[in-house]
Amino acid sequence: MIRRLLAEGEVDIANGKIASASEKDNDRNSISGPFARRCTSKVFNNAAIGMQVNASTAQTFFDNRPSMCSGATYSWWGYANSLQQAIDKATY
């Protein structure tokens, strides 16, 4: 298992897939407005678990965001980029 840091958390990789992800809500990446209650860091983290790790994981993650987070595009893309950076550090 490989562990690398996300912007404010960490990701564990095992057998070519994301085994766990832990991104924290904070002032810099927290979601505000109408999405705050339903599109939380837990939703972000759970969406990453089980994803195949490769050079396009961020795009796949972004494309598969749940409808409850459809209005949180900037936050979702920020998490996706952070996730990809952690994967790249761990695998390339």
WOJOMO-V874070 format. One record per residue. NEAR is the number of other ideal C-beta (glycine too) atoms within 10 Angstrom. Layout:
near:NEAR
near:NEAR
This chain:
near:9
near:14
near:14
near:16
near:14
near:23
near:16
near:16
near:21
near:14
near:28
near:17
near:20
near:12
near:8
near:10
near:14
near:22
near:16
near:16
near:25
near:17
near:22
near:14
near:16
near:11
near:6
near:9
near:19
near:13
near:22
near:9
near:9
near:10
near:18
near:13
near:9
near:13
near:22
near:17
near:20
near:11
near:18
near:29
near:20
near:13
near:21
near:24
near:13
near:10
near:20
near:11
near:21
near:13
near:11
near:11
near:22
near:20
near:13
near:13
near:22
near:18
near:9
near:12
near:20
near:14
near:8
near:13
near:19
near:11
near:14
near:24
near:12
near:10
near:21
near:23
near:15
near:16
near:30
near:22
near:15
near:21
near:28
near:21
near:16
near:27
near:23
near:14
near:12
near:16
near:14
near:6
